[in-house]
Amino acid sequence: MTSYRVRALPGLPEVRPGDDLAKLIVAAGPGLVDGDVLLVTSKIVSKAEGRILAATDREAAIDAETVRVVARRGPLRIVENKQGLVMAAAGVDASNTAAGTVLLLPEDSDASARTIREGLRDALGVDVGVIVTDTFGRPWRNGLTDVAIGAAGVRVLEDLRGGTDAQGNPLNATVIALADELAAAGDLVKGKAEGLPVAVVSGLGHLVGDTDTDARAMVRVAADDMFRLGTSEAVREAVTQRRTVREFTDEPVDPGAVRRAVTAAVTAPAPHHTTPWRFVLLESPESRLRLLDAMRDAWIADLRRDGKSEESIAKRVRRGDLLRKAPYLVVPCLVTDGSHTYGDARRDGAEREMFVVAMGAGVQNFLVALAGERLGSAWVSSTMFCREVVRDVLDLPEGWDPMGAVAVGHAAAPPRDRPARSPESFLTVR
Ligand SMILES: Cc1cc2nc3c(=O)[nH]c(=O)nc-3n(C[C@H](O)[C@H](O)[C@H](O)COP(=O)(O)O)c2cc1C
């Protein structure tokens, strides 16, 4: 039977800046043998490496360690730090350190682990693995646990993909977080308050040896991260992610994603408890072509009536191919059958405007929800200028007013960066 033993290492003194941790561990008489794994609390590594700051700087220290805010609730900040770790307050810690000081995480915990491993090999001639640990909270789970933030000489991940389970079923996604499991095992005997910052796991020598992977490999890369942001942050980012996309790839649009976006769209505010939004989905190439050809003819007729030359008409018409190149089109329509009639131009005009702005809210919801589905969109006006033609070609009821067209697809390129607009330019406070 496989088994392992885990024990805390007593006898370590209070660690000070400049201390050699391997020497302190050796002096404590650790009884190490080849194949042991040391779980070393990052706090003592930080202290030895002089990663101590005056506590007056705590917020500034968190700022300096932060590369990305993942979530913020009041004073609590979950951030990604320079090492790619996502954690509260960037790991800037005020516990177990002298009053008035805070500890930063080691700058490179993998390098710290390597230094300790080499120091122990030099002093004792043993081949041990070293894991630098820190205590993390986790999304979805209550309670904290230790995880590996640095490692040397020990396998950090066990990739079982491509193998089979005991029943012969293929394992498609199973990569075991060995180093985190070891860190958690160490935490069971270290405790926070007892001054036992190092634990030793024995009996798992098959995990120990020279290895290329360090704990950095345990950080999930952004492209594979389905939970990049906290909920509030994701909602806000969805709004700013909607940008007009004018060029699309050939990748088809998932009709289910469009329906989910319509579900979000029709939660928009609207007057008199009405639901004035309709979305005409042009899912066949024929329907799109028929509409675009008819709109082009109507546009040419408008331009001829304006007295434009055939040459200038041809030039303009050639430019308008954004909708033609899109893999999917939606025609949002406004129905105002719930509107009131007052009989005077001022109030009837205001009534119509109410419905038009409600339509805008619905379309904006739609575009934001599409962005959430990672679909780009461009809302353009053309169908508003030839409503009769659009109704006719798409066989829509008389009361449906086309409110432009939305091109939908996968963006061919990310949108050009646009600096955030200062709210002050848009505000008047009374
Ligand atoms: C009602 C409406 C009509 C629009 N018509 C067109 C259009 O005909 N062609 C176009 O390229 N963009 C059109 N746009 C998109 C705007 O040009 C775009 O929203 C603006 O440049 C801001 O860029 P953003 O959407 O990336 O924030 C329209 C937008 C709205 C709201």
The ligand as an SDF file (V2000), in Angstrom:
LIG
                    3D

 31 33  0  0  0  0  0  0  0  0999 V2000
  -28.1700   54.0870  -34.8100 C   0  0  0  0  0  0  0  0  0  0  0  0
  -26.7390   53.8310  -35.2490 C   0  0  0  0  0  0  0  0  0  0  0  0
  -26.4190   53.7780  -36.5930 C   0  0  0  0  0  0  0  0  0  0  0  0
  -25.1130   53.5020  -37.0180 C   0  0  0  0  0  0  0  0  0  0  0  0
  -24.8300   53.3970  -38.3520 N   0  0  0  0  0  0  0  0  0  0  0  0
  -23.5970   53.0160  -38.7590 C   0  0  0  0  0  0  0  0  0  0  0  0
  -23.3040   52.8340  -40.1410 C   0  0  0  0  0  0  0  0  0  0  0  0
  -24.1570   53.0400  -40.9890 O   0  0  0  0  0  0  0  0  0  0  0  0
  -22.0740   52.4030  -40.4840 N   0  0  0  0  0  0  0  0  0  0  0  0
  -21.1010   52.1780  -39.5520 C   0  0  0  0  0  0  0  0  0  0  0  0
  -19.9830   51.7850  -39.9340 O   0  0  0  0  0  0  0  0  0  0  0  0
  -21.3360   52.3460  -38.2370 N   0  0  0  0  0  0  0  0  0  0  0  0
  -22.5600   52.7600  -37.8190 C   0  0  0  0  0  0  0  0  0  0  0  0
  -22.8030   52.9250  -36.4720 N   0  0  0  0  0  0  0  0  0  0  0  0
  -21.7440   52.6200  -35.5060 C   0  0  0  0  0  0  0  0  0  0  0  0
  -21.0100   53.8660  -35.0120 C   0  0  0  0  0  0  0  0  0  0  0  0
  -20.1790   54.3770  -36.0220 O   0  0  0  0  0  0  0  0  0  0  0  0
  -20.1730   53.4290  -33.7940 C   0  0  0  0  0  0  0  0  0  0  0  0
  -21.0410   53.0680  -32.7700 O   0  0  0  0  0  0  0  0  0  0  0  0
  -19.2360   54.5420  -33.3240 C   0  0  0  0  0  0  0  0  0  0  0  0
  -18.2070   54.7350  -34.2520 O   0  0  0  0  0  0  0  0  0  0  0  0
  -18.5950   54.2460  -31.9700 C   0  0  0  0  0  0  0  0  0  0  0  0
  -17.7940   53.0790  -31.9950 O   0  0  0  0  0  0  0  0  0  0  0  0
  -18.1130   51.8280  -31.0370 P   0  0  0  0  0  0  0  0  0  0  0  0
  -19.4540   51.2890  -31.4210 O   0  0  0  0  0  0  0  0  0  0  0  0
  -16.9960   50.8520  -31.2940 O   0  0  0  0  0  0  0  0  0  0  0  0
  -18.1190   52.3140  -29.6210 O   0  0  0  0  0  0  0  0  0  0  0  0
  -24.1040   53.2570  -36.0470 C   0  0  0  0  0  0  0  0  0  0  0  0
  -24.4310   53.3500  -34.6900 C   0  0  0  0  0  0  0  0  0  0  0  0
  -25.7350   53.6180  -34.2960 C   0  0  0  0  0  0  0  0  0  0  0  0
  -26.0510   53.6480  -32.8280 C   0  0  0  0  0  0  0  0  0  0  0  0
  1  2  1  0
  2  3  1  0
  2 30  2  0
  3  4  2  0
  4  5  1  0
  4 28  1  0
  5  6  2  0
  6  7  1  0
  6 13  1  0
  7  8  2  0
  7  9  1  0
  9 10  1  0
 10 11  2  0
 10 12  1  0
 12 13  2  0
 13 14  1  0
 14 15  1  0
 14 28  1  0
 15 16  1  0
 16 17  1  0
 16 18  1  0
 18 19  1  0
 18 20  1  0
 20 21  1  0
 20 22  1  0
 22 23  1  0
 23 24  1  0
 24 25  2  0
 24 26  1  0
 24 27  1  0
 28 29  2  0
 29 30  1  0
 30 31  1  0
M  END
$$$$
